[in-house]
């Protein structure tokens, strides 16, 4: 592993731990040359997963795009980042454990909406407005009405 400080290729592992989700191994390393410490993460290499968009276009699965969308929906809301990270990890786990190489964006959107329903009502509404692409106010009001009835 190349030291981010001096570029030396020799280091020693000081500590290894399994990450909270059990998917990664976190290693604390120390450079033999300069003595600086740094952290690396090891993951299992998997087959690439592709997202099939509404238009039929396929693109590589990128969990960061999902996290960005969730963060925008939760912007200026009292939602702890730990809750967002937990939702993102849950979605990533579902997608990777499905053993499918292609997942529709519709499925992912539904996973995000289901998670946001549990976390924050306003974030759910914000995400649904963008995700469902409402054509007019009536269709949006109809969706919100069914959501409110579901909550009761």
N, C-alpha and C positions, 0 to 999 in steps of 0.2 A: 504494500500500500504506500502510495507516495505521500510524503509529509506535506500538508498544505502550507507550512511555514518555510521550510528550506528546500523541499523537493527531494530529499533523501528517500531512497527506496527501502531502507531498513527500519523496522520498528518492532516493538515488543507489545504483546497484548497484556494489559494490566488486569482487565475485568471483562467478563462475558456474561450477559444476562438475556433472558428471553423477554421480548417486549410484552406489554400488557395484553395485546391481542393474540399473542402466541404465534404470530406469523413471521416476525423478524427476530434476528439475534443482534443485540446491541453490543458492540465491542469498544472498550476504552483502550486506546493505544498510546504509546509514548515513542517518539522518534529517538532512535539511537544516537543520531548526530547532534541535534540541537536540544533535545530534552522536552520539547513542547508536547502537550497531550492533545489528542483529538478523538472524535467518536466516529465510528463507521457502523453501518447497518447492513446485514446480510439478509437477502430474501431468496426464496426458491424461484428459479427461472421457470416461467410458465409459457404456454402457447399464447400468442396474442389474441385478444378479444376485440371484436369490432362491433361498433354501434351502427345500427341501420337506422338512418334518419327517415323522416316522413317522406322525403323526396326519393328515397331508395339509395341515396349516397351512403357509402360505408366509410367510417373513419375509426382509427384506433381508439379504444377505450381509454379515457383520460379522467381519472378520479378528481384531478384538480379543477376541471371544468365544472364538475358537479358541486364541489366544495365552493367554488366561486359563486355559483347560482344560489346556493343555500345562504352563503354569507350576505349576498345582496338582499335576499328576502328578509334576513334577520337584522339588517342594518338599523341601528338606532333603536333596537328592541332589547329588553332585559334577558337575552338568551346567552347563557354562559358558553364560552368557546368549547368547553368540554362536552356539552350536549351536541354541538355541531359536529365536533370530531367523532363522537360516538355514532351519530347518524351516518356520517360519511363512511366510517369503518364498517358499519352494518350493511350499507348499500354495496360497498366494495366486496364484502364477504359473500353476499347473496349472488352478485354477478359472477365472481370467480368460482364459487362452489356450484353454480348451475351447470358447469361443465359444457356450456354451449360456447361456440366460437363467435357466434353472432347474437346480439341482444338488441331488441328494438328500443329506440329512444322513448317510445311510449311506455314500455315496461319500467324504464329507469325513472321517467317522470312520475309515474304512479308510485314508485317506491319513495321518491322525495316527498311527494304530497302526503303520503300516509305518515311519514316520519314527522313532517312539519305540523300535521294535525295534532300530534301528541305534544309537540314542543311549544308552539306559539300560534294562536289564532291569526294574528295580523300577518305573520310571516307566511302562513298557509295561504291567506288571501292574496298577498303580494305575488307569491310564486304562481298561484293558479291563474291570475290575470295574464301573466306572460306565457305560461305553459299551455293553457287551453285556447289562447288566441280568440277571445270572445269577439264576435262581430258587432254586437250592439249591447246596450245596457240591459235590455230585457233578458238576454241569455245569461248575462252575468248575475242579475238579480235572481233568476231562477236557480242558478248554481248555489248562490249564497243562501237562498231559502231552504234548499234541500240540505245544505251543510248545517244550518241552524236547527232544522228538524231532527237531523241525525244526532246532534249534540244533546238534545232533550231526552 
